[in-house]
Amino acid sequence: MESAHCPEEIELLKLLKELQSILTAALNSLASKTPNTAESRYISDAAVSVNMAADAYLLLREQERVHA
């Protein structure tokens, strides 16, 4: 079966997967810490949201859900 992704997209998905893995590790290292300020809390929550979105996007694209 031929891949639904072009070579450029395959490379970009690899990069996104690597970056998402790094973000996951960074968030895990901060899991037991409480942000000092409201701004820090906002940035932390935004990072969690971006991480979840990247993970979901990768999951769908790796299943060759082209229109995801």
Residue frames relative to the residue before (quaternion, step in Angstrom):
aa qw qx qy qz dx dy dz
M 1.0000 0.0000 0.0000 0.0000 0.00 0.00 0.00
E 0.3872 -0.7358 0.5145 0.2098 3.56 -0.85 0.98
S 0.5272 -0.6422 0.4602 0.3128 3.56 -1.07 0.79
A 0.4398 -0.6877 0.5167 0.2580 3.56 -1.11 0.75
H 0.6598 0.5033 -0.2931 0.4748 3.57 1.30 -0.17
C 0.4304 -0.6699 0.5386 0.2755 3.55 -1.08 0.78
P 0.6900 -0.4963 0.3178 0.4202 3.63 -1.18 0.38
E 0.6362 0.5293 -0.3341 0.4511 3.60 1.02 -0.75
E 0.6665 0.4923 -0.3070 0.4681 3.57 0.96 -0.84
I 0.6004 0.5550 -0.3600 0.4493 3.58 1.03 -0.69
E 0.6611 0.4944 -0.3022 0.4766 3.59 0.95 -0.86
L 0.6623 0.5010 -0.3079 0.4643 3.59 0.96 -0.84
L 0.6386 0.5131 -0.3263 0.4715 3.59 1.02 -0.72
K 0.6136 0.5314 -0.3443 0.4718 3.59 1.06 -0.69
L 0.6571 0.5059 -0.3033 0.4694 3.57 0.96 -0.89
L 0.6560 0.5035 -0.3114 0.4682 3.58 0.91 -0.88
K 0.6379 0.5247 -0.3290 0.4576 3.58 0.99 -0.81
E 0.6518 0.5054 -0.3108 0.4724 3.59 0.99 -0.82
L 0.6730 0.4920 -0.2956 0.4665 3.59 0.91 -0.91
Q 0.6410 0.5201 -0.3208 0.4644 3.57 1.02 -0.79
S 0.6272 0.5296 -0.3250 0.4697 3.56 1.06 -0.73
I 0.6438 0.5094 -0.3110 0.4789 3.59 1.00 -0.82
L 0.6585 0.5046 -0.3053 0.4675 3.58 0.94 -0.89
T 0.6259 0.5326 -0.3334 0.4620 3.59 1.01 -0.79
A 0.6615 0.5004 -0.3053 0.4677 3.58 0.90 -0.89
A 0.6524 0.5095 -0.3171 0.4628 3.59 0.96 -0.83
L 0.6659 0.4914 -0.3029 0.4726 3.58 0.93 -0.86
N 0.6316 0.5285 -0.3317 0.4602 3.59 1.00 -0.76
S 0.6558 0.5144 -0.3178 0.4521 3.59 1.02 -0.75
L 0.7101 0.4270 -0.2494 0.5012 3.59 1.21 -0.46
A 0.3803 0.7873 -0.4389 0.2071 3.58 1.28 -0.12
S 0.7521 0.3920 -0.2226 0.4807 3.60 0.92 -0.77
K 0.6108 0.5592 -0.3469 0.4405 3.59 1.26 0.00
T 0.3058 -0.7304 0.5843 0.1778 3.55 -1.13 0.72
P 0.4672 -0.6771 0.4821 0.3014 3.62 -0.80 0.94
N 0.5054 -0.6888 0.4465 0.2659 3.58 -1.02 0.86
T 0.8083 0.1731 -0.0546 0.5600 3.58 1.00 -0.82
A 0.6622 -0.4839 0.3905 0.4181 3.52 -1.33 0.20
E 0.6305 0.5372 -0.3294 0.4532 3.56 1.05 -0.76
S 0.6452 0.5115 -0.3109 0.4748 3.57 1.01 -0.82
R 0.6315 0.5280 -0.3238 0.4664 3.56 1.03 -0.80
Y 0.6388 0.5314 -0.3165 0.4577 3.58 0.98 -0.88
I 0.6700 0.4914 -0.2964 0.4709 3.59 0.88 -0.95
S 0.6349 0.5288 -0.3195 0.4639 3.57 1.01 -0.81
D 0.6763 0.4839 -0.2900 0.4737 3.57 0.90 -0.93
A 0.6318 0.5252 -0.3284 0.4661 3.58 1.04 -0.76
A 0.6471 0.5160 -0.3184 0.4622 3.59 0.97 -0.82
V 0.6284 0.5201 -0.3302 0.4750 3.59 1.02 -0.77
S 0.6650 0.5075 -0.3007 0.4581 3.60 0.94 -0.88
V 0.6459 0.5054 -0.3136 0.4785 3.59 0.97 -0.85
N 0.6438 0.5271 -0.3179 0.4545 3.57 0.98 -0.85
M 0.6715 0.4870 -0.3019 0.4699 3.60 0.90 -0.88
A 0.6449 0.5177 -0.3191 0.4628 3.59 1.00 -0.81
A 0.6552 0.5022 -0.3129 0.4697 3.59 0.94 -0.84
D 0.6445 0.5234 -0.3172 0.4585 3.57 0.97 -0.84
A 0.6727 0.4904 -0.2932 0.4700 3.58 0.92 -0.91
Y 0.6364 0.5286 -0.3238 0.4590 3.58 0.98 -0.84
L 0.6615 0.5010 -0.3033 0.4684 3.58 0.91 -0.92
L 0.6295 0.5426 -0.3352 0.4438 3.57 0.95 -0.84
L 0.6952 0.4695 -0.2751 0.4697 3.57 0.86 -0.95
R 0.6888 0.4858 -0.2952 0.4499 3.60 0.87 -0.89
E 0.6475 0.5119 -0.3266 0.4605 3.58 1.04 -0.71
Q 0.6519 0.4659 -0.3092 0.5123 3.58 1.24 -0.38
E 0.4528 -0.7225 0.3988 0.3375 3.54 1.43 0.22
R 0.3082 0.7008 -0.5568 0.3223 3.51 0.99 0.93
V 0.2294 -0.8541 0.4533 0.1116 3.54 0.39 1.34
H 0.7443 0.3991 -0.2321 0.4825 3.59 0.96 -0.74
A 0.4067 0.7180 -0.4759 0.3044 3.59 1.20 0.30
